[in-house]
Amino acid sequence: MPLGLQALSPEPRSAHSFALPAGSVLLLFTDGVTEARAPGGAFYPLEERLSAWSAERLRTDELLARMESDVEAYTHGRQRDDITVLAIERAPAQSPRPGSLRLPPGRPRRPPRRSSAASWRPASGELTRPSCPPCPSGPRAASCGRPGPVRT
């Protein structure tokens, strides 16, 4: 059932949870993948391909690249629908804990980001950080990481 369209289904729906073991990959994709067709009309055999590729133990980036090139080759470049694929990989159990990652020698280490309090001014519609001096170039995007007023 597509997200947000469950109200259109006459059948009751329920949520289920499952364990995603360390080192596993959760692959989410749109119907553009499953409905991709060869020039003769045959649907893309996703389940068959994933079974074959799982035996190869591909890295997540390799899996996505393989899938992209395979769908392209299968359809002879005739994409009829949007195609989106999202791979979420759970880190292997032996991965270092957050904050204990060691960078290769010579690679500069970025200083840790500091969190700061923010306040919302409804009258102006502006989110500001109390300790920030006014920015001469105007409001900044929230993602810039520099102090100053933040566009909302």
DSSP file with accessible surface (Angstrom, degrees, kcal/mol):
  #  RESIDUE AA STRUCTURE BP1 BP2  ACC     N-H-->O    O-->H-N    N-H-->O    O-->H-N    TCO  KAPPA ALPHA  PHI   PSI    X-CA   Y-CA   Z-CA
    1    1 A M              0   0  108      0, 0.0     5,-0.1     0, 0.0     3,-0.1   0.000 360.0 360.0 360.0 124.3    0.0    0.0    0.0
    2    2 A P    >   -     0   0   79      0, 0.0     3,-1.8     0, 0.0     4,-0.2  -0.311 360.0 -91.9 -60.8 145.1    1.6    3.3   -1.0
    3    3 A L  T 3  S+     0   0  177      1,-0.2     0, 0.0     2,-0.1     0, 0.0  -0.306 110.0  15.5 -57.7 136.5    2.3    5.7    1.9
    4    4 A G  T 3  S+     0   0   63     -3,-0.1    -1,-0.2     1,-0.1     3,-0.2   0.398 107.9  84.8  83.2  -4.0   -0.6    8.1    2.6
    5    5 A L    X   +     0   0   79     -3,-1.8     3,-1.6     1,-0.1     4,-0.3   0.263  48.5 108.6-113.6  12.4   -3.2    6.1    0.6
    6    6 A Q  G >  S+     0   0  108      1,-0.3     3,-1.4     2,-0.2    -1,-0.1   0.814  71.0  65.8 -62.5 -26.2   -4.3    3.6    3.2
    7    7 A A  G 3  S+     0   0   97      1,-0.3    -1,-0.3    -3,-0.2    -2,-0.1   0.761  94.4  60.4 -67.3 -20.9   -7.6    5.3    3.6
    8    8 A L  G <  S+     0   0  138     -3,-1.6    -1,-0.3     2,-0.0    -2,-0.2   0.605  88.3  88.6 -81.6  -9.9   -8.5    4.4    0.0
    9    9 A S    <   -     0   0   20     -3,-1.4     4,-0.1    -4,-0.3    -3,-0.0  -0.746  65.1-153.9 -93.1 131.4   -8.2    0.6    0.8
   10   10 A P  S    S+     0   0  126      0, 0.0    -1,-0.1     0, 0.0    -3,-0.0   0.720  75.5  85.3 -73.6 -17.8  -11.3   -1.2    2.0
   11   11 A E  S    S-     0   0  122      1,-0.1    -2,-0.1    -5,-0.0     2,-0.1  -0.621  88.9-110.7 -85.4 140.7   -9.0   -3.7    3.8
   12   12 A P        -     0   0  127      0, 0.0     2,-0.3     0, 0.0    -1,-0.1  -0.394  33.6-153.5 -67.4 144.9   -7.8   -3.0    7.3
   13   13 A R        -     0   0  126     -4,-0.1     2,-0.3    -2,-0.1    -7,-0.0  -0.886  11.3-172.6-117.9 152.3   -4.1   -2.3    7.6
   14   14 A S        -     0   0   89     -2,-0.3     2,-0.3     2,-0.0     0, 0.0  -0.973  22.8-117.6-142.0 157.4   -1.7   -2.8   10.5
   15   15 A A        -     0   0  100     -2,-0.3     2,-0.4     2,-0.0    -2,-0.0  -0.714  27.2-169.1 -95.0 145.3    1.9   -2.0   11.2
   16   16 A H        -     0   0  160     -2,-0.3     2,-0.3     2,-0.0    -2,-0.0  -0.967   7.7-149.8-130.1 148.7    4.4   -4.7   11.9
   17   17 A S        -     0   0  121     -2,-0.4     2,-0.3     2,-0.0    -2,-0.0  -0.832  15.0-179.0-115.4 158.7    8.0   -4.4   13.3
   18   18 A F        -     0   0  143     -2,-0.3     2,-0.3     2,-0.0    -2,-0.0  -0.978  31.7-100.4-150.9 158.9   10.9   -6.7   12.5
   19   19 A A        -     0   0   87     -2,-0.3    -2,-0.0     1,-0.0     0, 0.0  -0.649  22.7-156.0 -83.7 137.3   14.5   -7.0   13.5
   20   20 A L        -     0   0   43     -2,-0.3     3,-0.1     4,-0.1     4,-0.1  -0.915  23.6-139.4-111.4  98.9   17.1   -5.8   11.1
   21   21 A P    >   -     0   0   78      0, 0.0     3,-2.2     0, 0.0    69,-0.3  -0.168  31.7 -82.6 -60.3 154.0   20.2   -7.7   12.0
   22   22 A A  T 3  S+     0   0   43      1,-0.3    69,-0.2    67,-0.1     3,-0.1  -0.258 118.8  23.0 -55.1 135.4   23.6   -6.0   12.1
   23   23 A G  T 3  S+     0   0   35     67,-1.3    -1,-0.3    68,-0.4    68,-0.1   0.380  95.7 129.3  86.5  -3.2   25.1   -5.8    8.5
   24   24 A S    <   -     0   0   35     -3,-2.2    66,-2.7    67,-0.2     2,-0.4  -0.426  48.9-141.2 -83.4 160.4   21.7   -6.1    6.9
   25   25 A V  E     -A   89   0A  55     64,-0.2     2,-0.6    -2,-0.1    64,-0.2  -0.984   2.2-153.8-124.0 129.5   20.3   -3.8    4.2
   26   26 A L  E     -A   88   0A  53     62,-3.2    62,-2.8    -2,-0.4     2,-0.6  -0.918  16.0-159.1 -99.6 122.0   16.7   -2.6    3.9
   27   27 A L  E     -A   87   0A  31     -2,-0.6     2,-0.4    60,-0.2    60,-0.2  -0.916  10.6-177.4-110.2 119.0   15.9   -1.8    0.3
   28   28 A L  E     +A   86   0A  80     58,-3.2    58,-3.3    -2,-0.6     2,-0.3  -0.932  11.2 166.8-113.6 140.1   12.9    0.5   -0.4
   29   29 A F  E     -A   85   0A  81     -2,-0.4    56,-0.2    56,-0.2     2,-0.1  -0.989  31.3-114.4-152.5 157.2   11.8    1.3   -3.9
   30   30 A T    >>  -     0   0   40     54,-2.0     3,-1.9    -2,-0.3     4,-0.8  -0.400  41.7 -99.6 -86.0 170.1    9.0    2.8   -5.9
   31   31 A D  H 3> S+     0   0   73      1,-0.3     4,-2.4     2,-0.2     5,-0.1   0.641 112.3  82.6 -67.4 -10.8    6.9    1.0   -8.4
   32   32 A G  H 34 S+     0   0    3     50,-0.3    -1,-0.3     2,-0.2    48,-0.2   0.806  94.4  46.5 -62.2 -25.9    9.0    2.4  -11.2
   33   33 A V  H X4 S+     0   0    1     -3,-1.9     3,-1.2    51,-0.2    11,-0.3   0.951 115.8  41.2 -78.6 -52.9   11.4   -0.5  -10.4
   34   34 A T  H 3< S+     0   0   56     -4,-0.8    -2,-0.2     1,-0.3    10,-0.2   0.752 119.5  45.9 -70.7 -22.3    8.9   -3.3  -10.2
   35   35 A E  T 3< S+     0   0  100     -4,-2.4    -1,-0.3     8,-0.1    -2,-0.2   0.345  80.5 123.0-102.4   6.5    6.9   -2.0  -13.2
   36   36 A A    <   -     0   0   12     -3,-1.2     8,-2.5    -5,-0.1     2,-0.4  -0.440  49.7-154.8 -64.7 140.5   10.0   -1.4  -15.4
   37   37 A R  B     -B   43   0B  93     41,-0.3     6,-0.2     6,-0.2    41,-0.2  -0.932  15.8-125.2-126.7 148.4    9.6   -3.3  -18.7
   38   38 A A    >   -     0   0   17      4,-2.6     3,-2.6    -2,-0.4    37,-0.2  -0.371  46.9 -96.5 -74.6 162.0   11.7   -4.8  -21.3
   39   39 A P  T 3  S+     0   0   65      0, 0.0    -1,-0.1     0, 0.0    36,-0.1   0.843 127.3  57.0 -53.6 -28.8   10.9   -3.8  -24.9
   40   40 A G  T 3  S-     0   0   82      2,-0.1    -3,-0.0     1,-0.1    -2,-0.0   0.547 123.3-104.3 -80.1  -7.0    8.9   -7.0  -25.3
   41   41 A G  S <  S+     0   0   27     -3,-2.6     2,-0.1     1,-0.3    -1,-0.1   0.325  71.5 142.0 105.1  -7.8    6.7   -6.0  -22.3
   42   42 A A        -     0   0   54      1,-0.1    -4,-2.6    -5,-0.1    -1,-0.3  -0.462  52.9-115.7 -71.1 137.2    8.1   -8.3  -19.6
   43   43 A F  B     -B   37   0B 103     -6,-0.2    -6,-0.2    -2,-0.1    -8,-0.1  -0.373  38.1 -90.1 -69.5 152.9    8.3   -6.8  -16.1
   44   44 A Y        -     0   0    9     -8,-2.5     2,-2.0   -11,-0.3     3,-0.2  -0.412  35.4-131.7 -63.4 128.1   11.7   -6.3  -14.5
   45   45 A P     >  +     0   0   31      0, 0.0     4,-2.4     0, 0.0     5,-0.2  -0.404  42.6 160.4 -84.3  67.8   12.6   -9.5  -12.5
   46   46 A L  H  >  +     0   0   15     -2,-2.0     4,-3.0     1,-0.2     5,-0.3   0.907  69.7  50.8 -58.5 -47.2   13.6   -7.7   -9.3
   47   47 A E  H  > S+     0   0  162     -3,-0.2     4,-2.1     1,-0.2    -1,-0.2   0.923 111.8  48.2 -60.2 -42.4   13.2  -10.7   -6.9
   48   48 A E  H  > S+     0   0  127      1,-0.2     4,-1.9     2,-0.2    -1,-0.2   0.920 113.2  47.7 -62.3 -44.9   15.4  -12.9   -9.2
   49   49 A R  H  X S+     0   0   51     -4,-2.4     4,-2.8     1,-0.2     5,-0.2   0.932 110.7  50.3 -64.5 -45.5   18.1  -10.2   -9.5
   50   50 A L  H  X S+     0   0   48     -4,-3.0     4,-2.2     1,-0.2    -1,-0.2   0.890 108.8  53.0 -62.8 -38.1   18.2   -9.5   -5.7
   51   51 A S  H  X S+     0   0   73     -4,-2.1     4,-0.9    -5,-0.3    -1,-0.2   0.927 112.3  44.8 -61.2 -44.5   18.5  -13.2   -5.0
   52   52 A A  H  X S+     0   0   56     -4,-1.9     4,-0.6     1,-0.2     3,-0.5   0.921 114.8  47.8 -66.0 -43.5   21.5  -13.5   -7.4
   53   53 A W  H ><>S+     0   0   16     -4,-2.8     3,-0.9     1,-0.2     5,-0.7   0.810 101.0  64.4 -70.4 -29.9   23.2  -10.3   -6.1
   54   54 A S  H ><5S+     0   0   78     -4,-2.2     3,-1.0     1,-0.3    -1,-0.2   0.858  97.4  57.2 -63.3 -31.3   22.8  -11.3   -2.5
   55   55 A A  H 3<5S+     0   0   82     -4,-0.9    -1,-0.3    -3,-0.5    -2,-0.2   0.776 101.0  57.9 -67.8 -23.8   25.1  -14.3   -3.1
   56   56 A E  T <<5S-     0   0   95     -3,-0.9    -1,-0.2    -4,-0.6    -2,-0.2   0.566 100.1-137.9 -82.5 -10.7   27.8  -11.8   -4.3
   57   57 A R  T < 5 -     0   0  215     -3,-1.0    -3,-0.1    -4,-0.5    -2,-0.1   0.930  31.8-170.5  53.6  49.8   27.7   -9.9   -1.0
   58   58 A L      < -     0   0   41     -5,-0.7    -1,-0.1     1,-0.1     2,-0.1  -0.396  24.2-111.4 -68.9 147.8   27.8   -6.5   -2.7
   59   59 A R     >  -     0   0  142      1,-0.1     4,-2.7    -2,-0.1     5,-0.2  -0.374  36.4-104.6 -68.9 161.0   28.4   -3.4   -0.7
   60   60 A T  H  > S+     0   0   19      1,-0.2     4,-2.4     2,-0.2     5,-0.2   0.917 122.2  48.8 -58.6 -43.9   25.4   -1.1   -0.5
   61   61 A D  H  > S+     0   0   91      1,-0.2     4,-2.2     2,-0.2    -1,-0.2   0.890 112.2  49.6 -65.6 -35.3   26.8    1.4   -3.0
   62   62 A E  H  > S+     0   0   74      2,-0.2     4,-2.8     1,-0.2    -1,-0.2   0.899 109.2  52.2 -68.0 -39.8   27.6   -1.5   -5.4
   63   63 A L  H  X S+     0   0   25     -4,-2.7     4,-2.8     2,-0.2    -2,-0.2   0.941 111.2  46.5 -60.9 -46.3   24.1   -2.9   -5.0
   64   64 A L  H  X S+     0   0   59     -4,-2.4     4,-2.5     1,-0.2    -2,-0.2   0.919 114.2  47.3 -64.3 -42.2   22.6    0.5   -5.9
   65   65 A A  H  X S+     0   0   54     -4,-2.2     4,-2.5    -5,-0.2     5,-0.2   0.920 113.3  48.7 -65.0 -42.2   24.9    1.0   -8.9
   66   66 A R  H  X S+     0   0   84     -4,-2.8     4,-2.5     2,-0.2    -2,-0.2   0.925 112.1  48.8 -63.0 -43.6   24.3   -2.6  -10.1
   67   67 A M  H  X S+     0   0    4     -4,-2.8     4,-2.6    -5,-0.2     5,-0.3   0.933 111.4  49.6 -63.8 -43.1   20.5   -2.1   -9.8
   68   68 A E  H  X S+     0   0  149     -4,-2.5     4,-2.2     1,-0.2    -2,-0.2   0.949 115.1  42.4 -61.2 -49.0   20.6    1.2  -11.7
   69   69 A S  H  X S+     0   0   71     -4,-2.5     4,-2.4     1,-0.2    -1,-0.2   0.876 114.2  52.3 -69.0 -32.8   22.6   -0.2  -14.6
   70   70 A D  H  X S+     0   0   32     -4,-2.5     4,-2.8    -5,-0.2    -2,-0.2   0.917 110.1  46.6 -70.5 -42.6   20.6   -3.4  -14.7
   71   71 A V  H  X S+     0   0   10     -4,-2.6     4,-2.4     2,-0.2     6,-0.3   0.930 113.2  51.3 -63.5 -41.5   17.2   -1.7  -14.9
   72   72 A E  H  <>S+     0   0  103     -4,-2.2     5,-2.3    -5,-0.3     4,-0.4   0.931 113.9  43.1 -59.9 -45.8   18.7    0.7  -17.6
   73   73 A A  H ><5S+     0   0   66     -4,-2.4     3,-0.9     3,-0.2    -2,-0.2   0.915 112.8  52.8 -68.2 -40.7   19.9   -2.3  -19.6
   74   74 A Y  H 3<5S+     0   0   46     -4,-2.8    -2,-0.2     1,-0.3    -1,-0.2   0.884 115.8  39.0 -63.2 -39.6   16.7   -4.3  -19.1
   75   75 A T  T ><5S-     0   0    6     -4,-2.4     3,-1.5   -37,-0.2    -1,-0.3   0.415 107.4-123.3 -90.5   0.3   14.5   -1.5  -20.3
   76   76 A H  T < 5S-     0   0  127     -3,-0.9    -3,-0.2    -4,-0.4    -4,-0.1   0.850  71.7 -58.3  56.4  36.0   16.9   -0.5  -23.1
   77   77 A G  T 3 <S+     0   0   35     -5,-2.3     2,-1.2    -6,-0.3    -1,-0.3   0.557 105.1 130.4  75.9   8.6   16.9    3.0  -21.5
   78   78 A R    <   -     0   0  142     -3,-1.5     2,-0.6    -6,-0.2   -41,-0.3  -0.692  35.2-175.8 -98.8  86.1   13.2    3.5  -21.9
   79   79 A Q        +     0   0  113     -2,-1.2     3,-0.1     1,-0.1   -43,-0.0  -0.696  10.1 177.1 -84.3 121.8   12.1    4.6  -18.4
   80   80 A R        +     0   0  175     -2,-0.6     2,-0.3   -48,-0.2    -1,-0.1   0.540  64.8  26.9-101.0 -12.4    8.3    5.0  -18.3
   81   81 A D  S    S-     0   0   58    -49,-0.2    -1,-0.1   -50,-0.0     2,-0.1  -0.953  93.5 -83.4-144.3 163.5    8.0    5.9  -14.6
   82   82 A D        -     0   0   89     -2,-0.3     2,-0.5    -3,-0.1   -50,-0.3  -0.392  41.5-152.7 -68.8 148.0   10.0    7.6  -11.9
   83   83 A I        +     0   0   55    -51,-0.2     2,-0.4   -52,-0.1   -52,-0.1  -0.989  18.7 170.7-127.8 122.6   12.4    5.3  -10.2
   84   84 A T        -     0   0   79     -2,-0.5   -54,-2.0     2,-0.0     2,-0.4  -1.000   5.6-177.7-131.7 133.5   13.6    5.8   -6.6
   85   85 A V  E     -A   29   0A  45     -2,-0.4     2,-0.4   -56,-0.2   -56,-0.2  -0.998   3.8-171.7-132.0 133.4   15.6    3.4   -4.5
   86   86 A L  E     -A   28   0A  91    -58,-3.3   -58,-3.2    -2,-0.4     2,-0.5  -0.995   3.9-166.1-126.4 124.4   16.6    3.9   -0.9
   87   87 A A  E     -A   27   0A  23     -2,-0.4     2,-0.6   -60,-0.2   -60,-0.2  -0.959   0.9-169.0-112.7 125.0   19.0    1.5    0.8
   88   88 A I  E     -A   26   0A  74    -62,-2.8   -62,-3.2    -2,-0.5     2,-0.5  -0.969   8.4-164.4-114.4 118.0   19.4    1.6    4.6
   89   89 A E  E     -A   25   0A 101     -2,-0.6     2,-0.5   -64,-0.2   -64,-0.2  -0.896  12.9-141.8-108.4 128.0   22.3   -0.4    5.9
   90   90 A R        -     0   0  133    -66,-2.7   -67,-1.3    -2,-0.5     3,-0.1  -0.746  35.2-108.2 -84.4 130.9   22.6   -1.3    9.6
   91   91 A A        -     0   0   58     -2,-0.5   -68,-0.4   -69,-0.2   -67,-0.2  -0.238  37.6 -99.7 -59.0 144.1   26.2   -1.1   10.6
   92   92 A P    >   -     0   0   48      0, 0.0     3,-2.0     0, 0.0    -1,-0.1  -0.266  33.6-110.6 -60.3 154.3   28.0   -4.4   11.3
   93   93 A A  T 3  S+     0   0   89      1,-0.3    -2,-0.1    -3,-0.1   -70,-0.0   0.811 116.3  56.7 -59.1 -31.4   28.3   -5.4   14.9
   94   94 A Q  T 3  S+     0   0  164      2,-0.0    -1,-0.3     3,-0.0     3,-0.1   0.426  79.5 122.7 -85.2   5.6   32.0   -4.8   15.0
   95   95 A S  S <  S-     0   0   47     -3,-2.0     6,-0.0     1,-0.1    -4,-0.0  -0.328  73.1 -98.9 -64.0 149.6   31.7   -1.2   13.8
   96   96 A P        -     0   0   78      0, 0.0     5,-0.1     0, 0.0    -1,-0.1  -0.300  43.1-101.2 -65.9 151.7   33.2    1.4   16.1
   97   97 A R    >   -     0   0  195      1,-0.1     3,-2.3     3,-0.1     4,-0.2  -0.378  52.3 -80.3 -67.9 153.8   30.9    3.1   18.5
   98   98 A P  T 3  S+     0   0  136      0, 0.0    -1,-0.1     0, 0.0    -3,-0.0  -0.280 120.7  24.2 -54.6 136.8   29.8    6.7   17.5
   99   99 A G  T 3  S+     0   0   83     -3,-0.1    -2,-0.1     1,-0.0     0, 0.0   0.282 105.1  83.1  90.7 -11.1   32.5    9.2   18.4
  100  100 A S    <   +     0   0   52     -3,-2.3     2,-0.2     2,-0.1    -3,-0.1   0.297  56.5 128.8-107.4  11.3   35.3    6.6   18.3
  101  101 A L        -     0   0  109     -4,-0.2     2,-0.5    -5,-0.1    -6,-0.0  -0.456  50.0-144.7 -68.3 132.2   35.8    6.7   14.6
  102  102 A R        -     0   0  223     -2,-0.2    -2,-0.1     3,-0.0    -1,-0.1  -0.875   9.5-142.6-102.4 128.5   39.5    7.2   13.7
  103  103 A L        -     0   0   59     -2,-0.5     3,-0.1     1,-0.1     6,-0.1  -0.554  29.2 -95.9 -85.3 151.9   40.2    9.3   10.6
  104  104 A P    >   -     0   0   75      0, 0.0     3,-1.7     0, 0.0    -1,-0.1  -0.284  55.7 -84.3 -61.5 151.8   43.1    8.5    8.3
  105  105 A P  T 3  S+     0   0  135      0, 0.0    -3,-0.0     0, 0.0     0, 0.0  -0.250 114.3  24.2 -57.9 142.9   46.4   10.4    9.0
  106  106 A G  T 3  S+     0   0   85      1,-0.3     0, 0.0    -3,-0.1     0, 0.0   0.323  88.7 121.2  86.3  -8.4   46.5   13.8    7.4
  107  107 A R    <   -     0   0  158     -3,-1.7    -1,-0.3     1,-0.0    -4,-0.1  -0.780  67.1-120.5 -90.3 124.7   42.8   14.2    7.2
  108  108 A P        -     0   0  113      0, 0.0     2,-0.5     0, 0.0    -1,-0.0  -0.328  20.4-132.1 -66.4 143.5   41.7   17.3    9.1
  109  109 A R        -     0   0  171     -6,-0.1     0, 0.0     3,-0.0     0, 0.0  -0.844  16.4-133.5 -96.7 127.3   39.3   16.8   11.9
  110  110 A R        -     0   0  221     -2,-0.5     3,-0.1     1,-0.1     0, 0.0  -0.595  27.8-108.3 -77.4 143.8   36.3   19.1   12.0
  111  111 A P        -     0   0  109      0, 0.0    -1,-0.1     0, 0.0     3,-0.1  -0.361  44.5 -93.6 -67.3 150.1   35.5   20.6   15.4
  112  112 A P        -     0   0  118      0, 0.0     2,-0.3     0, 0.0    -3,-0.0  -0.345  43.2-107.9 -64.1 145.9   32.3   19.1   17.0
  113  113 A R        -     0   0  191     -3,-0.1     2,-0.4     1,-0.0    32,-0.0  -0.563  30.8-138.9 -74.5 137.0   29.1   21.1   16.3
  114  114 A R        -     0   0  233     -2,-0.3     2,-0.3    -3,-0.1    -1,-0.0  -0.788   8.9-139.0 -95.9 138.1   27.9   23.0   19.3
  115  115 A S        -     0   0  121     -2,-0.4     2,-0.3     0, 0.0     0, 0.0  -0.702  23.9-175.9 -91.6 149.5   24.2   23.0   20.0
  116  116 A S        -     0   0   61     -2,-0.3     2,-0.0    14,-0.0     0, 0.0  -0.970  30.5 -94.1-141.4 158.6   22.7   26.3   21.1
  117  117 A A        -     0   0   71     -2,-0.3     2,-0.3    12,-0.0    14,-0.3  -0.348  38.8-163.3 -69.8 151.1   19.3   27.4   22.3
  118  118 A A        -     0   0   52     11,-0.2     2,-0.4    12,-0.1    11,-0.2  -0.959   3.6-157.3-133.9 152.4   17.0   28.9   19.7
  119  119 A S  E     -C  128   0C  54      9,-2.7     9,-2.4    -2,-0.3     2,-0.5  -0.978  11.8-135.2-132.3 150.7   13.9   31.0   20.1
  120  120 A W  E     -C  127   0C 138     -2,-0.4     7,-0.2     7,-0.2     3,-0.1  -0.879   8.0-160.1-106.4 128.8   11.0   31.6   17.8
  121  121 A R  E  >> -C  126   0C 120      5,-2.2     4,-2.0    -2,-0.5     5,-1.2  -0.885   4.4-169.9-108.2  99.3    9.6   35.1   17.3
  122  122 A P  T  45S+     0   0  102      0, 0.0    -1,-0.2     0, 0.0     5,-0.0   0.848  81.4  60.3 -59.5 -34.1    6.1   34.7   15.9
  123  123 A A  T  45S+     0   0  111      1,-0.2    -2,-0.0    -3,-0.1    -3,-0.0   0.921 119.7  25.5 -62.3 -41.2    5.7   38.4   15.1
  124  124 A S  T  45S-     0   0   69     -3,-0.5    -1,-0.2     2,-0.2     3,-0.1   0.607  99.2-128.8 -97.9 -13.2    8.6   38.4   12.6
  125  125 A G  T  <5 +     0   0   26     -4,-2.0     2,-0.4     1,-0.2    27,-0.3   0.797  63.0 137.5  70.7  27.7    8.5   34.7   11.7
  126  126 A E  E   < -C  121   0C  50     -5,-1.2    -5,-2.2    25,-0.1     2,-0.6  -0.887  48.4-149.9-116.3 135.5   12.2   34.5   12.5
  127  127 A L  E     +CD 120 150C  47     23,-1.2    23,-2.5    -2,-0.4     2,-0.3  -0.899  29.5 178.2 -97.3 124.0   14.1   31.8   14.4
  128  128 A T  E     -C  119   0C  14     -9,-2.4    -9,-2.7    -2,-0.6     3,-0.0  -0.918  32.2-129.9-128.1 157.7   17.1   33.2   16.1
  129  129 A R    >   -     0   0   66     -2,-0.3     3,-2.1   -11,-0.2   -11,-0.2  -0.930  25.3-135.3-104.2 125.5   19.9   32.0   18.4
  130  130 A P  T 3  S+     0   0   94      0, 0.0    -1,-0.1     0, 0.0   -12,-0.1   0.790  99.8  48.8 -55.5 -33.9   20.1   34.3   21.4
  131  131 A S  T 3  S+     0   0  105    -14,-0.3    -3,-0.0    17,-0.1     0, 0.0   0.434  87.5 110.4 -88.0   2.8   23.9   34.7   21.4
  132  132 A C    <   -     0   0   25     -3,-2.1     3,-0.1    16,-0.1    -3,-0.0  -0.624  62.5-136.5 -84.7 134.2   24.2   35.5   17.7
  133  133 A P        -     0   0   88      0, 0.0    -4,-0.1     0, 0.0    -2,-0.0  -0.456  44.3 -82.7 -75.8 157.0   25.2   39.0   16.5
  134  134 A P        -     0   0  119      0, 0.0     3,-0.0     0, 0.0    14,-0.0  -0.331  45.1-124.5 -60.3 142.1   23.2   40.3   13.6
  135  135 A C    >   -     0   0   20      1,-0.1     3,-1.4    -3,-0.1    13,-0.0  -0.780   7.7-146.1 -90.7 128.9   24.5   39.1   10.3
  136  136 A P  T 3  S+     0   0  136      0, 0.0    -1,-0.1     0, 0.0     0, 0.0   0.787  97.9  52.7 -66.4 -23.1   25.3   41.8    7.8
  137  137 A S  T 3  S-     0   0   90      1,-0.3    -2,-0.0    -3,-0.0     0, 0.0   0.378 113.7-112.8 -96.1   6.6   24.2   39.7    4.8
  138  138 A G    <   -     0   0   26     -3,-1.4    -1,-0.3     2,-0.0    -3,-0.0  -0.432  63.8  -6.4  98.0-171.9   20.7   38.9    6.2
  139  139 A P        -     0   0   67      0, 0.0     2,-0.3     0, 0.0    11,-0.2  -0.207  65.2-143.1 -61.3 148.7   19.1   35.7    7.4
  140  140 A R  B     -e  150   0C  40      9,-2.9    11,-3.3     6,-0.1     2,-0.1  -0.774  21.7 -99.5-109.9 157.9   21.0   32.5    6.9
  141  141 A A    >   -     0   0   28     -2,-0.3     3,-1.7     9,-0.2     4,-0.3  -0.448  32.6-119.4 -71.8 148.1   19.8   29.0    6.0
  142  142 A A  G >  S+     0   0   62      9,-0.4     3,-0.6     1,-0.3    -1,-0.1   0.798 111.4  57.6 -59.8 -27.5   19.4   26.6    8.9
  143  143 A S  G 3  S+     0   0  104      1,-0.2    -1,-0.3     2,-0.1    -2,-0.0   0.528  80.9  85.9 -83.8  -4.0   22.0   24.3    7.4
  144  144 A C  G <  S-     0   0   56     -3,-1.7    -1,-0.2     2,-0.1    -2,-0.1   0.792  80.6-145.5 -72.7 -24.1   24.8   26.8    7.2
  145  145 A G    <   +     0   0   47     -3,-0.6    -1,-0.1    -4,-0.3    -2,-0.1   0.441  58.1 119.3  78.8  -4.4   26.0   26.1   10.7
  146  146 A R  S    S-     0   0  145     -5,-0.3    -1,-0.3     1,-0.1    -2,-0.1  -0.680  71.2-102.2 -93.4 150.6   27.1   29.7   11.3
  147  147 A P  S    S+     0   0   81      0, 0.0    -1,-0.1     0, 0.0   -19,-0.0  -0.304  74.2  78.6 -67.4 156.3   25.5   31.8   14.0
  148  148 A G  S    S-     0   0    0    -19,-0.1   -19,-0.1   -13,-0.0   -17,-0.1  -0.659  86.6 -31.3 133.2 173.3   22.9   34.4   13.0
  149  149 A P        -     0   0   22      0, 0.0    -9,-2.9     0, 0.0     2,-0.5  -0.265  59.9-141.3 -59.1 146.0   19.2   34.6   12.2
  150  150 A V  B     -De 127 140C   6    -23,-2.5   -23,-1.2   -11,-0.2    -9,-0.2  -0.938  10.3-123.8-116.5 129.8   18.0   31.5   10.4
  151  151 A R              0   0  151    -11,-3.3    -9,-0.4    -2,-0.5   -25,-0.1  -0.449 360.0 360.0 -64.7 144.5   15.4   31.5    7.5
  152  152 A T              0   0  118    -27,-0.3    -1,-0.0    -2,-0.1   -26,-0.0  -0.725 360.0 360.0-112.0 360.0   12.4   29.4    8.2
